[in-house]
Amino acid sequence: MPARAWLGYADQMSGVPWLILPTYNEAENVRAIVLAAGEVLARASEDGYRVLVVDDGSPDGTGELADALAGEHAWVEVLHRSEKNGIGPAYLAGFRHALDRGAGYVMEMDSDFSHDPADLARLLAAARGEADLALGSRYVPGGGVRDWGLLRRFVSEGGSTYARWVLGLKVRDLTGGFKCFRREVLEAIHFDSVRSQGYAFQVELTYRAVQAGFRVREVPITFREREHGQSKMSWRIAAEAMWLVPRLRFR
């Protein structure tokens, strides 16, 4: 068996977690977030781990900084994409890359420290336990948000409530992007039919996992506003979620 094929087979058999970090203009954060995540995963996974930075052609040099990290650490990889066309396509590219290399678990996390890297260990433990999909939840007991204004809270909580009502789900935090999938969950989702490009992508993947019969567990987390860089949230992204959610239910 070729060396790369054997590496992928070994990753799958031993349950190696891959963390996917999508980036666009995250030069102020990328080095710190990769190193922080790697430190947590090194303690949480005796079988090894990988961190994959998926950069959408950042003009601020994020991709080059990620390449430098990959040169320093064997557990870091970088996937360069030529254009910025939404967080959904970026994650799907990362998922394909990780699955092709035999990932046992695939994790999502924002690259700006709004998600605490320390919580990676709890998500991975949940997915290695009774959950097929463990998601970091702001809206279950023990979870919460910090440094948000009333409008941001209304949009986020309202979006999750709306999606939960339309889709008939019990999951309370449907719009969050801090997750750990067992390999089997992503294999059951046909990526080519995923419709959303923005943050509705998070709703769609959780809905598809539930529809396929997988077990979802919400792990309480505290979400913090980013300290550096600019948020990628926009009204266009919110509008996409509004019209896409009913189409998921009644397709």
C-alpha positions in Angstrom: 0.0 0.0 0.0 1.4 3.5 -0.9 2.6 5.6 2.1 -0.2 8.2 1.7 -2.9 5.6 1.4 -1.6 3.8 4.5 -1.6 7.0 6.4 -5.2 7.6 5.5 -6.2 4.0 6.4 -4.4 4.3 9.8 -6.2 7.6 10.5 -9.5 6.0 9.9 -8.9 2.8 11.9 -7.5 4.7 14.9 -10.1 7.4 14.9 -7.8 10.4 14.2 -9.6 13.7 14.5 -9.2 16.4 11.9 -10.0 20.0 12.7 -11.1 22.2 9.7 -10.4 25.9 10.1 -11.9 28.0 7.3 -10.1 31.3 6.9 -10.5 34.6 5.1 -8.4 37.6 6.2 -7.5 36.0 9.5 -3.8 37.0 9.6 -4.1 38.3 13.1 -5.6 35.0 14.4 -4.4 32.1 12.3 -1.1 31.3 14.0 -2.5 31.6 17.5 -5.7 29.6 16.8 -3.8 26.7 15.1 -1.3 26.4 17.9 -4.0 26.6 20.6 -6.1 24.0 18.9 -3.1 21.7 18.3 -2.2 21.9 22.0 -5.7 20.8 23.1 -5.9 18.0 20.5 -2.5 16.7 21.5 -3.8 16.1 25.0 -7.2 14.8 23.9 -6.2 12.4 21.2 -3.6 9.7 21.8 -4.0 8.5 18.2 -2.8 11.7 16.7 -4.6 14.7 15.1 -4.5 17.0 12.1 -5.4 20.7 11.7 -6.4 21.7 8.2 -6.6 25.4 7.3 -8.9 26.1 4.3 -8.0 29.5 3.0 -10.2 31.3 0.4 -7.4 33.3 -1.2 -7.1 35.8 1.7 -5.4 39.0 0.4 -4.0 39.8 3.9 -1.5 36.9 3.7 -3.4 34.4 5.9 -2.6 31.5 3.5 1.1 32.3 3.6 1.1 32.3 7.4 -0.7 29.0 7.4 1.9 27.5 5.0 4.6 28.6 7.3 2.9 26.8 10.2 2.6 23.7 8.0 6.4 23.9 7.4 6.9 23.9 11.2 4.4 21.2 12.3 3.7 17.9 10.6 0.1 17.9 11.9 -0.8 21.1 10.0 -2.0 21.1 6.4 -3.3 23.9 4.2 -5.8 23.8 1.5 -5.8 26.9 -0.8 -8.9 27.9 -2.7 -8.8 30.6 -5.3 -11.9 32.5 -4.4 -14.2 33.4 -1.5 -17.7 31.9 -2.2 -19.0 31.1 1.2 -18.2 29.1 4.4 -20.3 26.1 3.2 -18.1 25.4 0.1 -15.0 26.0 2.2 -16.1 23.4 4.8 -17.1 20.9 2.2 -13.7 21.1 0.5 -12.1 20.6 3.9 -14.4 17.6 4.7 -13.5 15.9 1.4 -9.8 16.4 2.0 -10.0 15.0 5.5 -12.2 12.0 4.6 -10.0 11.2 1.6 -7.1 10.9 4.1 -9.0 8.6 6.4 -10.2 11.0 9.2 -12.1 9.2 11.9 -13.6 12.4 13.3 -14.0 15.8 11.5 -14.4 18.9 13.6 -15.4 22.5 12.7 -14.4 25.6 14.6 -14.2 29.4 13.8 -10.8 30.8 13.3 -11.2 33.9 15.4 -11.3 32.6 19.0 -15.1 33.1 19.3 -15.0 29.4 20.0 -12.7 28.4 22.9 -10.2 25.8 21.6 -10.3 24.2 25.0 -13.8 22.9 24.3 -12.5 20.8 21.4 -11.7 18.1 24.0 -15.3 18.0 25.2 -16.7 17.8 21.7 -14.4 15.0 20.7 -15.2 13.1 23.9 -18.9 13.3 23.2 -18.5 12.1 19.6 -16.3 9.2 20.9 -19.1 8.4 23.4 -22.8 8.4 22.8 -23.0 11.0 20.0 -22.6 10.8 16.3 -22.6 14.5 16.0 -21.5 16.7 18.9 -22.2 20.4 18.6 -21.2 23.2 20.8 -24.4 24.9 22.0 -25.0 28.4 23.2 -28.6 27.8 24.0 -28.7 24.8 26.4 -28.1 25.1 30.2 -24.5 26.0 30.8 -24.1 27.6 27.4 -24.1 31.3 26.6 -22.6 34.2 24.7 -20.5 37.2 25.7 -20.0 40.7 24.4 -23.0 40.6 22.1 -25.5 43.5 21.7 -29.3 42.9 21.8 -29.6 42.9 18.0 -26.9 40.2 17.5 -28.6 38.1 20.2 -32.0 38.5 18.6 -30.8 37.5 15.2 -28.9 34.5 16.4 -31.5 33.1 18.9 -34.3 34.0 16.6 -32.6 32.2 13.7 -32.2 29.0 15.7 -35.8 29.2 17.0 -37.1 29.8 13.5 -35.1 26.9 12.0 -36.1 24.6 14.9 -39.8 25.3 14.4 -39.8 25.0 10.6 -37.7 21.8 10.6 -39.4 20.2 13.6 -36.1 19.6 15.5 -35.3 19.5 19.2 -31.7 20.8 18.7 -31.6 24.2 20.3 -28.5 25.7 18.6 -28.9 25.1 14.9 -26.8 28.0 13.6 -23.6 27.3 15.6 -20.4 26.2 13.7 -18.5 24.4 16.5 -19.0 20.7 15.8 -17.5 17.2 15.8 -18.8 14.6 13.3 -18.1 11.0 13.3 -16.8 10.0 9.9 -20.0 8.0 9.2 -22.2 11.1 9.5 -20.4 13.0 6.8 -20.2 9.9 4.6 -24.1 9.7 4.7 -24.5 13.3 3.6 -24.3 13.8 -0.2 -22.1 16.9 -0.5 -23.1 17.6 -4.0 -26.7 18.2 -3.0 -25.9 20.6 -0.1 -27.5 23.9 -1.1 -26.4 26.5 1.4 -23.2 28.6 1.1 -23.4 30.9 4.1 -24.2 30.1 7.8 -27.4 28.2 6.8 -24.9 25.5 6.0 -24.7 24.7 9.7 -28.5 24.3 9.9 -28.5 22.1 6.8 -25.9 19.7 8.0 -27.4 19.1 11.4 -30.8 18.6 9.8 -29.5 16.1 7.4 -27.7 14.2 10.2 -30.9 14.0 12.2 -32.9 12.9 9.1 -30.4 10.1 8.6 -31.0 8.8 12.1 -27.8 9.9 13.7 -27.6 10.9 17.4 -26.9 14.6 18.1 -25.7 15.8 21.4 -25.4 19.5 22.4 -22.4 20.3 24.5 -22.7 23.7 26.4 -20.2 26.3 25.3 -19.7 30.0 25.7 -19.4 32.0 22.5 -17.3 35.2 22.6 -17.1 38.1 20.2 -13.9 38.1 18.2 -11.1 40.4 19.4 -9.2 40.8 16.1 -10.4 41.0 12.5 -13.8 41.6 11.0 -16.9 39.5 11.4 -18.1 37.7 8.2 -21.8 37.8 9.2 -24.1 39.9 6.9 -27.8 40.5 6.2 -27.3 38.5 3.0 -26.2 35.5 4.9 -29.1 35.8 7.3 -31.6 36.2 4.4 -30.2 33.0 2.8 -31.0 31.1 6.0 -34.6 32.5 6.0 -35.5 31.2 2.6 -33.4 28.0 2.6 -34.8 26.5 5.8 -38.3 25.9 4.5 -36.9 24.4 1.3 -35.0 21.8 3.4 -38.2 20.8 5.1 -40.4 20.6 2.0 -38.1 19.6 -0.8 
